[in-house]
Amino acid sequence: MSQWYGYVGKIAFVDLSREKVDARELNPEDANAFIGGVGLAAKIIVEELEDPKIDPLNPENVLVFMTGPLTGTPVYGSGRYVVAAKSPLTGAWGEAHASGYWGVELKKAGFDGIVIKGRASDPVYLYVHDGEVEIRDASKLWGLDTFETDEVVRKELGDTEVKVATIGRAGERLARIACIVSDVQPPGPRVAGRAGLGAVMGSKNLKAVTVRGTGKVAVKDSQRVVSVLSRLLPLITSFPVTQILATYGTAGEVEEFYEYGDMPAKNFTLGEFDYKSIRGQAFKERGLVIRSHGCWACPVKCWKVVKINGREMRAPEYETIAALGSLLMIYDPEYLVKANEICNRYGMDTISAGVTIAWAMEAYEKGLLTKEEIGGLELKWGDKETVLRLLKMMGEREGFGKILSEGVKRASAIVGKGSEELAMHVKGLEVPMHDPRAFKGMGLQYATSNRGACHLQGLTFRIEQGLRMLDLGIHERVDRFEHGGKGRIVATMQAWHEVVESLVLCKFIDIPPAHVAGLYTFVTGMRKTLPELLTAGRRIFTLKRLFNVACGIARKDDVLPKRFLKEPLKEGGAQGQVVELEPMLKEYYEYMKWDENGVPRKEALEELGLLDYAGKLGVSISS
């Protein structure tokens, strides 16, 4: 294509084993079919990965950093990027997402994405700048935490504006819950947290990917983009959830989620607890929050910065507050800030860390873990100092922390003795901080999400809170405790969120879907209707499902922990509820045109143009 709009039009392919860099032109047909972001990442991984059954920590695993066609444009919430690879945590599809400025800088540096294969003989980092990709020595960076790495790299390059995406010591040590941290400079880090992709970087001896560019992202019809955005701004900023995020950050939703019975405590066994001291409102009332920040092109500014004992740090988000707070029966804001910082410095997913520690605490309480097995420690609910110690042990992979850093599925399998039933995960990915007994559709979403238990790939609980998505054909008011009709709703929301993650847009800024289609058209000059975008979303979701099937995922894996299916909460906003998964799953499979084993049928693949990909992956399909 002679002139790209929205897209830069180039993807860098890096082979660390051969120290080779190849800049390839983006195929317009790929952009049309898979949009960008997670969609292009999925297509590239399926085509570049020689064997889907490969060990995720094998050098030949393919790691992709990808932006979308809206990244770096004036469109609100367009500061995000995607990281994808086969997950060392689940052994199947893995993806993580982060906001901030790193993705924008990558496009300014001349690339839509970076594809990384192989393993460097010694630690390296990539320096991407104005169309060039350098493989640089990182021996002095190895062993540093994420904050230290960011500082040293910027000093070495002599550029305070460079953007760094890095792993910490957890990723270097191949902790399966390791994540990738970027934009460490004040106001604090943004994290691509889920699926253990920091360990994939570590397995490649890749410490960081650093980007700096002086280019600009071209927009086809900037006047119409600005016109649409100016009309949308009053609508976006008037949403109640948006106002909460602007004022308190995601921690501002603690009270609402608690009232629904959605916020978990004591490893998902309590429906009532004293949550008030860890609300976002409490952080502000105590004078801990000193300012707000936003990502690229953000009118909301949900980043919160706190100051404790003279130090400024990133305020914890809702998921962290629940995972390292209420889930462990700890209700101290200052502890939460400290625990969050430890995870950010080591580069560890706070959700996975909290769920795995909660499993260990319950197993210890029930006598399934002994004091000797955990190195003389006592695991008691509410013990702040022990949790902080465990987090450091996990980051260093020392003692019992080495087992915990494997994630809850593997840790419980190592310990055995029935502790597996206390491990809260789907497909190996730890359950996030939304109890599906409070929102039944979320249970179906967790069970069928391609990366395992994921609240973001669909956000079905928003529909069950009362949001109607008229543009997507979801007109009805939905009862959160009803299970009928959830198959269609979950499938529709999953498809839409694949679109959002491919464009790539922030999910906290609610641009109506029909307007998203218009903005894509005005930015890129490539006309797409909303139905066409939704078809692309279904194509992307289905391709990832095919990849998972090739990795061994089937109907047996579309399940939930027994606790959600058989053990109702005795109190709280979801009292007496369990998830009726089977009827929802049956409806979902029928709507998706999958067979009884969870494999997309020939009819579905023909509609989406994916038959050849099934063959490439070696997936047997039925008619």
N, C-alpha and C positions, 0 to 999 in steps of 0.2 A: 504494500500500500504506500502510495507516494506521500501521504500526509495522515498521521494518526492524530485523533483528538481524544482526550481522556486517557487513552493508552499512550505509553512511550513507544511501544513497538519492538522492544528488545528484551530478551531474557538471557541472563548469564548462566552458562553451564560450567561448573567448576569440578574438576577431578583432582582431589587432593593427593591421591596415590601417585598420579603421573605429573602433578604440579602443572596442570594444563587448564587454561581458561578459554572457553568458546562462547562468543556472543552470537546468539541466533535471533533471526527475525521472528516476531510473533505472527502466527498464521491467522489471517482474518477469519477463516472458517472455524478455527478453535475459539476465537473470541466470540463469534456469533453463537456457537453451540454451548460453550461453557462459561461465558461472561468474563471471568477473571477470578481473583482471590482463590477461595477454596475449590471452585469449579475447575479452574485451570490446573491447580495443584493436584487434584484428583486425576485428571487426564494425564498429566506428566508422570505421576508416580506409577500409574497403571502401565504406561508405555515404557518407562525407563527401568522399572524394577524387573529384573530377569526372572525372579522366582518369588511369588507372593508368600511362600512358606519360609522364607529366609529368616534367620534370627535377626530381630530388630537392631541388635548391637553389632551385627556384621558390617564391615566397611562398605559393602555394596548396597546397604539400605539407602534409599534416596530421601534427602532432606530438602524441603522446598520452602523458601520464604517468598510470599507472593502478595502483591497489592492488587487493587481492583481499578476499574476504569474511572471511578469517582474519587479515588484516593488523591489527595492533594489539590482538588478542585475547590471552588467556593461552597460546594454543597455541604450543609450542616452535617457534622459527625463523620466526615470523610477522612479522618486521620488514622485509620486502622490498617493493620496488616495481618496476614495469616501465616502460620508455620504448620507444615504437615509432613508426616512420615509414617511408616509402620511403627506402632507404639510398643515400646519395651514394657509397658505396664499391662497392656491388654493382649498383645500379640496380634492385633488387627489394626484397623484404620485408626490413625491418631491425628488430631489437629488441635491447635491452640491459637488464641487470638489476643492481640494487644492493641492498645490505642496509643495516643501520644503524638510523636513527630517522626519516629524512625521510618515508617512506611512512606511518608511524604518525602523525606530526604532521599530515600532510595530512588523514587521516581525523578526527583530533581537531579540525581546523579546519573540518570540515563537508562534505568532499567525498571521494567515492570516486576521482575522477580529474579531470584537466584536459586539455581538447582545445584545441590552439592552431593557428590558421590565420593567414595574412597576414604582413605585414612592417611593423614600426614604422618611421616616417620617421626616427627617431633612436633610439639605444640605450635600451632600457627593461629593467626587471625587474618581475616579478609579486610582489605581496605578498598572500598568501592567509591570511586570519585570521577565524575564527569566522563562516563563512558569507559573507564578503565577499572580492572579488578586486579589488585595485587595480593599475592599470598605472602604474608609477612611473619617473621619469627615471633612467637609468643612465649618463649621460654621464661622470660622475666614476668610474664603475666600469670603463668600456671601456679596455682596455689593461692592467688588473690581472691578476695570476695568480689561480688559484683560492683560494689561501690568503689573499691580500690582499683579494679580493672578499668572502670570508666575514667577515673581520674588519671591513671597512668597513660592510657591510650591517648587521651586528649593532650596531655603534656608532650608525649612522644611525637605526635603529629603537629604540635604547635597550633592547634585550632580548638578553641573552646566551643565552637558551634557544631563540631562533629557529633554524630549520633551513633551510639554503641548499643548493640544487642549482644549480651554476653551470658555465659553460664558462671556459676560460682563453684565452690568446692564440691557441692553435691553432684553437679553434673560431671565434674572431672572424675569423681569416684564412682560414676555410673549408678547413682541412686535412681531407682525407677520412678520416683516421684519428683525428679529434678525438672526445673522449668527454665525458661529463658527470660532474662530481665533486660529491659531497655529504658532509655530516657531517665537514667538515674539522676541526672542533674536536677537541682531543685526545680519543681516542688516534690520530686520523689519518683520512684520507679513505677513503670508500667510492666505488667507481667503476662507473658504467654504461658499460662500456668498448667494446663491440663495435659494428661496423656504421657508425661515423662519424656518430652522431647529434648529437654536439657541433657538427658543421658545419651541421646543420639548424637548430639554435638560432642559430648565428651568422648564417645566411642570413636569419633573421627579425629580426635586430637585438635578439635576446632574450639578455640576459646571464645572468639567473638567475631561478629560481622559488623564492621564499622562503615558508615556511609556519610558522604558529604557531596553536595552538588550545587551547582549554580544555575541549573536549567529551570524551566518552568513547564507546567502541565498545560498544554494547549486545550482550549475549550471551543467547540464549534460555534455555538451561539450564546456567548456570555451574557448578552443583553436579556435574553429570555430566561436564562438561568437565574440571574439576579432578580428579575421580575417575579418569577415563581417563588423564590426564597423570601422575598419581602412580603408577599402575601401569606406565606406559611408561618412566618415568625410569630405573629400573635397567637395563632392556633397552637403551635408547639409549646410556647412558654406558658400557655394557660392550662395545660393538662395538670391535674393535681399531682400525679407522680413526678412530672418534670419539676414542679415547684418544690416538692420534697427533696429531690436530688440536688437542686440548685442551692437549697438552704442547708441541708444536713449531709448530703452525699447519700450513697446507698444505705448507710447505717440509719438513715431516717425512716426506713421501712421496717425496722425491727418490731415496733409496737403493732403495726398492722398485721405482719406475718404471725406474730405471737397470737393475736386475737383469732386468727383463722385456725390455729392449731398447726400451723405450717412450720414454724421455727422449732428445730429439734433441741432436745436436752438429754443428757445422760445416755448417749448412744441410741437416740430415737426411742426412748422408753417413757419419757415424761411429757405430759401435755400442759402442766402448770409449773411455773418456776418464777423466780424474781429476776425479771429481765430489765427492769427500769434503769439500772445504773449503766447499762451498756447500749442504750439507745443513742442514736446520733444526736438527739436533742440533749441528752445528758452530757455528751462530750462538749457541746456548745455552752450549755448552762454552767458547766464547771470552768469555763474559760480556756479550755484546752485547744480549741480550734482558733487559729489566728488568721487564716486566709483561705481563699478558694482559687483554684486554677482550672483551666480547661484544656482540652486537646485542640488539635488543628480544627479550625472552622467550627468551634463549639459555642453556642449561645447559652449553654446550661451551666458549665463549669462545676462539675460534681467532684473534682479532686479537692480534698480537704487536707490542710497541713496543720499539725498540732505541735505545740511546744511544751515539753516536759523537762524539768530540771535544766532549763536553759538550752535544750537541744531541740531543733526543728526536725520533725519526722513525718512521713506519710501517715495519714490517718487510716486505720483499717476499714475495709469495705464490709458490707453485710455478711458475705460468705465467710470471711475471716473471723468476724465477731462471733458468729454461730459456731464455726468449726473449732476454733481454739478457745471459745468462751463457753457458751451454754452447753454445747455438746459434751464438754468436760466438767461442767458445773463450776465454772469460774466466771465471776462477774465484776472484774476489776479493769477499768478502762486503761490505766497505766500499764498493767501487765499486757493487755492486748496490743498496745502500741509496741511494746518491747518484743513480744512474740512475733508480731508481724515483721518487724525489722530483722530479726534473726532469720526468718524464712526468706526474706528478700535478699539478704546478704549471701546466704548459702545458695540461693536459687532453688527453693522448694515450694511446691504447690501447697498452700495453706489448707485447702479442702482435704486433699489426700493425707496430709500430715495429721490433721485433727481427727479424721475418721479412723485412721490407723491407731492413733494413741487411745481413742475412745474404745476401740475393740480390745486393746491390751488391758485397759483399766477394768472393763467388764469381765474379761477372761480371768484376771487376777482376783477380782471380787468373788467369782464363782469357783475359785480354786483350780482353774485350768492352766494357770501360769503360777509358778512358784517364785519366791524371792531369789532363790539360787539361779533360776533360769534367766532372770533379768539382771544379774550382776549385783545383787544385794539391794537393789532399789525396792521401795514400796510404792505401788501404784494406787493412789487414792483419789477419788473424785475431789476436785477443787484444789488440788495441790499445785499451786502456781510454780514453785521453784523446781519441782520434779519435771513438770512439763517443759520448762525452759531448758533444763538440762537434757531432756530427751531430744528436743529439737536440735541441739548442738551435736548430740551423739548421732542423730540421723544424718545431719549434714556431713559429718566426718566419717560416717559408716563405721563407728566404733562400738564394740560391745553389743548390747541388745539393740542399739540404734541401727546396726547393720541389717537386722531382721526387719525392723520397722520401715527402713528406707526402701524395702522391696514392695511396699504397698500392702493393703489389707488382705487382698486375696492370697498372695504368696506367703505373707507372714502367718496367716491363720493356717495355711496348708503345712507350713514348717512345724508349727506348734501342735496342730492336730487336736486330738482329745475332744472333738466336738466344738472347738472354738470357731470352726468355719461358719456355724450358724449365727455367730455374733458379728460376722464380717459384713459390713454394709457396702455392697458394690454391685454393679451390673457389668458383666463382661470384663471384670477386673478394674474398672474405673470406679473410684469411691463415690458414693452417693452425695450430691451437693445438699445444701442446707434448706431444702424444701421437702417437707414430708408428704408423700403422695397420698396418704390417708386423708389429708386435708383437701387435695385437689386430685380427683381420680384420674383425670386425663394426663396429669404429670406422671402417673404410674405407667401408663401406656407409652408415653414419650420416653421415659427412662429405659423401658424394656426394649424399645425399637431403635433408639438413637445409635447411629453408626459408631460413635466413639465410646459407647458405654453410657452409664448414668450421666445425663447432661440436662441441665435446666434451660440452657440457652438455645439449644437446637429445637426451637418451637415456641418456647415461652407460653405454653398452653395455659398455665395458671392465670395469665392475664385475661384470657377468654373466660375462664371459670370465675374470675373476679367480677365479670360483668362487661368487659370490653367486647364490642361487636366489630368485626372486620367486614364491613359491607362490601368493600372492593374485592374481597376474597370469597364472597358468597356465604360468609358466616353472619347471618342476620339474626339468629335466635338468641335469646337470653339462655345461658347454660347453667344448670344446677351443678355445683362443684361435686356433690356427692352422688350424682347420677352417672351411670356408666354407659347407657344407651346413647348412640350417636357420636361417641367420642372418637371412633375410628376415623371417620371423615375429617373431623376437626383437627385431630393430631396430624394426620397426613398432609392436610392443607397447610397448616402452620409450619410443619417441617420443610415443605417445599418452598414456602415463602422465605423462611430464614436461610435456606441455601442461597437464595437470590441475594439477600442482604449480606451474607458472608462472602459473596462473590463480587459484589460491587465495589468496595467493602464499606459498609455503613455501621454506625453505632446504633445499638438497639435501644439506647436510652433516649434517643431523639425520634419521636414517633412521626415520621413523614408518611402520610397516607400512601398506600401502595400505588394507586393510579398516578399520583404525583411523582413517585419514584420512577415509574416508566417514562414519564415525560422528561424528567431531569436526565435520565440516561440518554434519551434521544437528543436532547439539546446539547449535552456535553460531548457526546461521541459523534453525532451526525448519523448514527446508525439507528434507524427507527425500529423500536420494539414496543409492541403493545403489552399490556399487563398479562393477558393470557399467554403470550409468547414467553415472557419472563418466567411465569409459573411453570410452563413446560420445561424450560431450562432448569429450574429448581428441582423438578421431579427427576430430570435426567441426571443431575449431579448427585442427588440423594441415592438414586438407584445404582449409579456407577460405584459409589462407595459401598453399597450393599453387596454388589457383585465382588468387589475386592474382599470384603469380609467373608463372603461365602468361600472364596478361594483360599482364605486363611483358616477355614474350618468352622466359621460361625454358621449356626443353623437355628431352627426353631427351639432347640434345647437351651439356647443362650438368650432368647428373648424372654427373660424371667426377671423377677424381683426377689430380694431377700425375703425369707419366710416371715420375718417380723411384720412386713407390710401386708402380707396376705392372710396371716392367721392370728396376729396379736394386736387387737385394738387398744388404743390409748384409753386409760381409765378416767381421764379428765381433760379439760381444755376444749378448744374450738373444734377439734376433730374427734371428740369422745365417741367411742363405740364403733368407729369406722375401720374397715379394712378395704383393700383394693381388690375389686372383682376383675382380675386381669384377663381371664380366659375369654369371656364374651367380647371384651373390647378388642382383644388380639384377633379373634376370628373376624370381626367386622373390619378391622384394619387390613388384614391380609386380603380379604375380598376386595376392598376398595383399591388396594395397591396392585392387585392382579398378581399376587404371589401364590405359590403352591403351598401345600400343607406343611412343608418343611422350611418355609420362609425364603424360598428361592424365586426371584422374579420369573414369571412365565414368558414364553416366547411372544405372546401378544403384547405384553408391557414393553419388552425390549425392542420390538419392531416399532411401536409407537414412538419410542424415544431415540431410535437410531443407535441402539447399543448392542445389537446382536454380535457384531464383530468383536466387541470388548469381552463378551462372555466367552467367545472362542479364545481370545488372547489369554484370558485368565484361566482357561481350562475348566469353566463352570458348565456342568451338564444342566440343560434346561428342559422343561416339559411344555407341551402345548396346551 
